[in-house]
Amino acid sequence: MSFLQVNAISHVYLTKTEAKEAISNLSFSIEEGEFVSLIGPSGCGKSTLLSIISGLLTPTEGKVIVEGKNSNQPGKSMGYMLQQDYLFPWKTIKENCLLGLKLTNRLTKDTIERTLKLLDQMGLYDVRHAYPDQLSGGMRQRVALVRTLATGPDLLLLDEPFSALDYQTKLKLEDLVFSTLKEHNKSALLVTHDIGEAIAMSDRVILLSPRPGKIARTFHIPAHLRELLPFDARNDPKFAEHFQVIWKELDSLEQSPT
Amino acid sequence: MNNLQLEKQHSAYLKMLRREKFEITGWQLFILLAFLTLWETAGRLTWIDPLLFSYPSKIASLFVVKISDGSLALHTGVTLLETIAGFILGTVLGTLFAAALWWSRKASKISDPYLVVLNSMPKVALGPIIIVALGPGYLAIITMGASISIIITTLVIYHAFHTVEPNYVKVIRSFGGNKKQIFLEAILPASFPAIISTLKVNVGLSWVGVIVGEFLVSKQGLGYMIIYGFQVFNFTLVLLSLVMIAVFSSLMYMGVEWIERKLIKN
């Protein structure tokens, strides 16, 4: 039994001018502790798919099954990390991190302490009383990571969380997210358009084709690369090989007139 | 050595800032004094008609008379209470209406044309009806003070609610937050700056509503003083009322700025 099962999902967007199919009959699954990336050209429904899995959007057809149960509303088992941090500027760092616990009525001495410990691990303990606009972009995204992890989700949905950061910060955060997830044995689904990031972080890379989104190919990353930290994986001689293969596939998808 | 130079530069910079502030305050005081002196002189030398425009020392001595017989404190107090009540009522009700419209998209769509009509209608024109309906007293005047700001408050705050960054809402929803939590944790706090700026506008609007209300009811208050002064051709009394209005509406505005500093920490 897989941890997450996406079962024959289709989604149609309705506007005044047309009904557009964003995703067509898409299925895949994620095992416990597995890290899967979704890549694909724009218009392949990556973000739509993530919204459906998180329960923010109800698919036109199909089912999302988490740990054997139907999932149709955002729940405790999943954490969602957005492209930008979207920390609330009127809350302190600590209050921002505790938001999820507050919303789910789980603010206890224990959970607060655990969150503060998480902040400490990310090197953010000293700024817990500061406001978001006093922090750098990298720090803010680390706070967002703590906010997502604070509710103790088993699956993390990462919607291009590194794309708004500068290159150096991005590489450091990739390592941090990677090791944090491995340490707690959490599953993750990463949406990205950075092929290198997908290879360096994932166990499996799913390539989607556009209009409507469906699975074009799945790439399994060899164990040897999977175990390396993203930064080291990028420096591995095998890395470039995989990059080339995925690059060619992606390129052909973008050029075909479908 | 290097450190010392930095400190020197910094203290020079602070000095420059202080001098600039001093200069600005100086100019402000100068303009006020020049205006009062010119007014006084022009009135006394009858360059302007003192019966119509009066002059500062005449207003000041009337101020002393009215203070000592207690009537100024009474009229000012009445107007101030009515204005504050109208201001709070207009703002609170406007915000509540905006929240209700945010809650139900359908309700907001249905009420849209009515809000447009109500907003463009001059609310003081309703004055006579309000006074007959509620009786010529505090209640009618407070209602006028509130009615003038309520619709525009609703429209502005509703717009603010709707333009809140949708990803804040997404964050709340991703944690399984319900509609009430979305409103209280994201929509409302994110709209505080907009709410404060409508408060600032409403200070002025409630004064308009209350003064016009007092014109019509003509019983008590600064608006009554203005109408009375006009009828007996005592324009010194009219100008004294205007000075009181200027002072207290500025104080109210400063009060709102104080709330702003308390409410918006960042």
Boltz contact constraints between the chains, C-beta under 6 A:
constraints:
  - contact:
      token1: [A, 54]
      token2: [B, 174]
      max_distance: 6.0
  - contact:
      token1: [A, 56]
      token2: [B, 173]
      max_distance: 6.0
  - contact:
      token1: [A, 74]
      token2: [B, 173]
      max_distance: 6.0
  - contact:
      token1: [A, 74]
      token2: [B, 174]
      max_distance: 6.0
  - contact:
      token1: [A, 74]
      token2: [B, 176]
      max_distance: 6.0
  - contact:
      token1: [A, 75]
      token2: [B, 176]
      max_distance: 6.0
  - contact:
      token1: [A, 80]
      token2: [B, 174]
      max_distance: 6.0
  - contact:
      token1: [A, 82]
      token2: [B, 167]
      max_distance: 6.0
  - contact:
      token1: [A, 86]
      token2: [B, 167]
      max_distance: 6.0
  - contact:
      token1: [A, 86]
      token2: [B, 171]
      max_distance: 6.0
  - contact:
      token1: [A, 89]
      token2: [B, 266]
      max_distance: 6.0
  - contact:
      token1: [A, 90]
      token2: [B, 189]
      max_distance: 6.0
  - contact:
      token1: [A, 100]
      token2: [B, 175]
      max_distance: 6.0
  - contact:
      token1: [A, 103]
      token2: [B, 175]
      max_distance: 6.0
  - contact:
      token1: [A, 103]
      token2: [B, 177]
      max_distance: 6.0
  - contact:
      token1: [A, 103]
      token2: [B, 181]
      max_distance: 6.0
  - contact:
      token1: [A, 131]
      token2: [B, 266]
      max_distance: 6.0
